[in-house]
């Protein structure tokens, strides 16, 4: 399941603000539920970004065009 991390981050901020507002207005059950949803979506956001960093990627294969006459790789800016 591939969820957009931006959607998870924005929903966690939205639910946390709504949870705090509802909690301080006196709607304790709705406030605590909103904060629980915010914490859960924040954890999903954090974990989805964390595991993408540790995925292995195969090394790039150098082509003959990337080498100069001396056999050294050509430096490219990006």
C-alpha positions, 0 to 999 in steps of 0.5 A: 500500500503506497500512501502519499507521505504529504497526505499523512503529514498534513492529516496528522497536523490537522487532526492534532489541531482539531483534537486540541481544540475539541479537547479544550472546548469540552468535547473530551472524547472527540478530542482524544480520538482526534489526537489518537488519529493524529499520533497514528498517522504521524507514526505511519508518516515517520515509518514510511519515510524511514523505510524508504531510506534503507532500501537497497539500490543497485550500483549504476553501471558505467558506460564507455561514454563516461570515461575519458582517455586516461580511464578516469571517470568524468566529473559531472556536476549532477 
